Amino acid sequence: MILAAILGATTAAIVSIFPWMNEAFKFAIMYVAASILMIVIAFGKLKLLELVKQWLVFIMITYFVGGLMNSIYYYTNIRLILIHLGNGNIFSNISVVYIIASISAITVFSLIIIWFLRLYHLHKPLIYDVELVLKDRKVKTKGLMDTGNCLYDPIGRKPVMVIENNLIEELLTPDIKHDMELAKDYLEGKTDEIPLEHYDKVFNFSFIPYRSVGKTGMLLGIRLDKVMIYTEKESICNEKVTAAICDNPLTDKKDYQVILHKELL
């Protein structure tokens, strides 16, 4: 954030040195190039649609704050105060009431801005780059951190993530895919038992109970060897993570294919 602010201030200072510069060129530098670069520095790499949204919000805030500052400067005594400040007699003709009122107004305005920013971040979905590992196969995708995901493995009480069925297909070896079909048949009631007699290793699948509004059921879970979550600050490695398989797409927009559990972060 600080680096982005420094870039904006430096660009504004450079542009102000050349008052003869064409207005269209100034707009392209300040409100397009510099603004987009500031957003990328502050928020990292974004999708084109998200970048446009951030840019529009940034421009609206810039014009709002700029217009407010100009109004305060030209239609209040702030301009005279600044002149007195330059002459060294700032406190000679200012009443205590005026100082208190000014500080109070600035405080209220700052709190409103902070509230809007916090509200924006609260409604912004937390989507991270995710890498799934099973045996010698890896898949990179996007994962949504959802605080409403309360799934746990009933045996080990470990957190469970949710993954789309078409994504898990890319991780399955022929043997594991065969095991998955057997587990699905058991879950759907097509057979009464899972044939485990030929296993000399840990079975990769489990059954995860879930409850939603007016509905309960079981999801087929697969035990992944490793789940890597890449945030802006760090890379988080989780080993032996159970992923519940969902047959339906998790979102129509295809923004993510995994729903992460809060405890995985």
C-alpha positions in Angstrom: 0.0 0.0 0.0 2.8 2.4 1.0 4.7 1.6 -2.2 1.6 2.3 -4.3 1.0 5.6 -2.5 4.6 6.6 -3.2 4.2 5.8 -6.9 1.0 7.9 -7.1 2.6 10.9 -5.3 5.8 10.7 -7.4 3.7 10.5 -10.7 1.7 13.6 -9.6 4.8 15.5 -8.8 6.4 14.7 -12.1 3.3 15.7 -14.1 3.0 19.0 -12.2 6.6 19.9 -13.3 5.4 20.1 -16.9 2.2 22.3 -16.9 2.4 22.6 -20.6 1.8 18.9 -21.1 -1.2 17.9 -23.2 -4.3 17.2 -21.0 -5.1 13.9 -22.7 -1.5 12.8 -22.1 -1.8 13.8 -18.4 -5.0 11.8 -18.1 -3.4 8.8 -19.7 -0.4 8.9 -17.3 -2.2 9.8 -14.1 -5.6 8.2 -14.3 -4.8 5.2 -16.5 -1.2 4.0 -16.4 -0.3 5.2 -12.9 -3.6 4.2 -11.4 -3.5 0.7 -12.8 0.1 0.2 -11.7 -0.8 1.4 -8.2 -3.7 -1.2 -8.0 -1.4 -4.0 -9.2 1.2 -3.1 -6.6 -1.4 -2.8 -3.8 -3.5 -5.9 -4.6 -1.3 -8.1 -6.8 -2.2 -9.7 -10.1 -5.9 -9.5 -10.8 -8.3 -10.8 -13.5 -9.2 -8.2 -16.1 -12.8 -7.7 -14.8 -11.6 -7.4 -11.2 -8.9 -4.9 -12.3 -11.5 -2.8 -14.1 -13.7 -2.8 -11.0 -10.8 -1.8 -8.8 -9.8 1.0 -11.2 -13.4 2.4 -11.3 -13.6 2.4 -7.5 -10.2 4.1 -7.3 -11.2 6.8 -9.8 -14.5 7.5 -8.0 -12.7 7.8 -4.6 -10.1 10.1 -6.2 -12.7 12.5 -7.7 -14.8 12.4 -4.5 -11.8 13.1 -2.2 -10.3 15.7 -4.6 -13.6 17.5 -5.0 -14.2 17.5 -1.2 -10.7 18.9 -0.6 -11.2 21.6 -3.2 -14.5 22.6 -1.7 -13.0 22.8 1.8 -10.1 24.9 0.4 -12.1 27.4 -1.6 -15.3 27.7 0.4 -13.9 27.7 4.0 -11.2 29.6 5.9 -8.7 26.8 5.3 -7.1 28.8 2.5 -6.5 31.7 4.9 -5.2 29.4 7.6 -2.7 28.0 5.2 -1.6 31.5 4.2 -1.2 32.4 7.9 0.8 29.1 8.4 3.2 30.2 5.7 3.6 33.6 7.5 4.2 31.9 10.8 1.1 33.2 12.6 -1.2 30.3 12.3 -2.6 30.3 15.8 -3.1 34.0 16.2 -6.7 34.3 15.0 -8.1 30.8 15.4 -10.6 30.0 18.1 -10.4 26.8 20.1 -14.0 25.9 19.0 -12.9 26.1 15.4 -10.0 23.8 16.0 -12.1 21.3 17.8 -14.8 21.4 15.1 -12.2 20.9 12.4 -10.5 18.0 14.1 -13.9 16.4 14.7 -15.0 16.8 11.1 -11.7 15.2 9.9 -12.0 12.4 12.3 -15.6 11.6 11.3 -14.7 11.7 7.6 -11.7 9.4 8.1 -13.9 6.9 10.0 -16.4 6.9 7.2 -13.7 6.2 4.6 -12.2 3.4 6.8 -15.7 1.9 7.3 -16.3 1.9 3.5 -13.0 0.2 2.9 -13.6 -2.5 5.5 -17.1 -3.1 4.1 -15.6 -3.5 0.7 -13.0 -6.0 1.9 -15.6 -8.0 3.9 -17.7 -8.5 0.8 -14.7 -9.3 -1.4 -14.4 -13.1 -1.8 -11.0 -14.6 -0.7 -9.8 -16.6 -3.6 -6.3 -18.1 -3.6 -4.1 -20.1 -5.9 -4.3 -23.8 -4.9 -2.2 -26.8 -5.9 -3.5 -30.3 -5.2 -1.1 -33.3 -5.1 -2.1 -37.0 -5.2 0.7 -39.5 -5.8 2.7 -38.2 -8.7 0.0 -36.0 -10.1 -0.6 -32.3 -9.5 -3.4 -29.9 -10.4 -3.4 -26.1 -10.1 -6.7 -24.3 -9.5 -8.4 -21.6 -7.6 -9.9 -22.0 -4.1 -12.4 -20.0 -2.2 -11.9 -19.6 1.6 -15.4 -20.0 3.0 -16.0 -19.6 6.7 -19.3 -21.4 6.2 -17.6 -24.6 5.3 -17.9 -26.6 8.6 -17.2 -30.1 7.2 -15.0 -32.4 9.3 -13.8 -36.0 8.8 -15.9 -37.9 11.3 -13.0 -40.2 12.2 -10.0 -37.9 12.6 -12.0 -34.7 13.1 -9.8 -33.0 10.5 -11.1 -30.2 8.3 -12.5 -31.1 4.9 -12.4 -29.1 1.8 -14.8 -29.4 -1.2 -13.7 -30.0 -4.7 -15.5 -30.3 -8.1 -15.7 -33.8 -9.5 -14.3 -32.9 -13.0 -11.2 -31.5 -11.3 -10.5 -34.6 -9.2 -10.6 -36.7 -12.3 -7.3 -35.1 -13.4 -5.6 -36.5 -10.2 -6.8 -40.1 -10.4 -4.6 -42.9 -11.5 -6.5 -45.9 -13.0 -6.3 -47.9 -9.7 -7.6 -45.0 -7.6 -10.3 -44.3 -10.2 -11.4 -47.9 -9.9 -11.5 -47.6 -6.1 -13.5 -44.4 -6.5 -16.2 -46.2 -8.5 -16.4 -48.9 -5.8 -16.8 -46.3 -3.1 -19.5 -44.5 -5.2 -21.4 -47.7 -5.6 -21.4 -48.3 -1.9 -22.5 -44.7 -1.2 -25.3 -44.9 -3.7 -26.5 -48.2 -2.3 -25.6 -50.4 -5.3 -23.5 -52.7 -3.1 -23.6 -53.5 0.6 -19.8 -53.7 1.2 -16.6 -52.2 -0.1 -14.2 -54.9 -1.2 -11.1 -54.1 0.8 -9.6 -57.6 1.1 -7.1 -57.0 -1.7 -5.7 -53.8 0.0 -2.2 -53.8 1.5 -2.3 -50.0 1.8 -4.6 -47.3 3.3 -7.9 -46.9 1.4 -8.0 -43.4 -0.2 -11.7 -42.7 0.3 -14.0 -41.9 3.2 -17.6 -40.8 3.7 -18.2 -37.2 4.9 -21.6 -36.4 6.5 -23.0 -33.0 5.7 -26.0 -30.9 6.7 -27.6 -28.0 4.8 -30.9 -26.2 5.1 -33.5 -29.0 5.2 -31.1 -31.6 3.9 -28.6 -34.1 5.2 -26.5 -36.6 3.4 -23.1 -38.1 2.7 -20.3 -36.9 0.4 -17.5 -39.1 -1.0 -14.2 -37.9 0.3 -10.7 -38.5 -1.1 -7.5 -38.2 0.9 -5.0 -35.9 -1.0 -1.3 -36.2 -0.2 -0.8 -32.5 -0.2 -2.7 -29.2 -0.6 -0.6 -26.0 -1.3 -2.4 -22.7 -0.7 -0.6 -19.5 -2.0 -1.7 -16.3 -0.3 -0.2 -12.9 -0.8 2.1 -13.3 2.2 3.0 -16.9 2.3 2.7 -20.4 1.0 0.8 -22.8 3.2 1.3 -26.6 3.0 -1.3 -29.0 4.3 -0.6 -32.8 4.2 -3.1 -35.6 4.2 -6.2 -33.4 3.5 -9.6 -34.9 2.8 -11.5 -33.4 0.0 -15.3 -34.0 -0.4 -16.2 -34.5 -4.0 -19.1 -32.4 -5.4 -20.8 -33.6 -8.6 -22.1 -30.1 -9.4 -20.1 -26.9 -10.3 -19.3 -24.9 -7.2 -19.9 -21.6 -9.1 -21.4 -20.6 -12.4 -18.7 -18.0 -13.0 -15.9 -20.6 -12.8 -14.0 -18.3 -10.4 -12.9 -21.3 -8.3 -13.2 -25.1 -8.3 -12.3 -25.7 -4.6 -13.9 -24.5 -1.3 -11.3 -24.3 1.4 -11.8 -24.9 5.1 -10.8 -22.0 7.3 -8.6 -24.2 9.4 -6.4 -25.0 6.3 -5.2 -21.4 6.4 
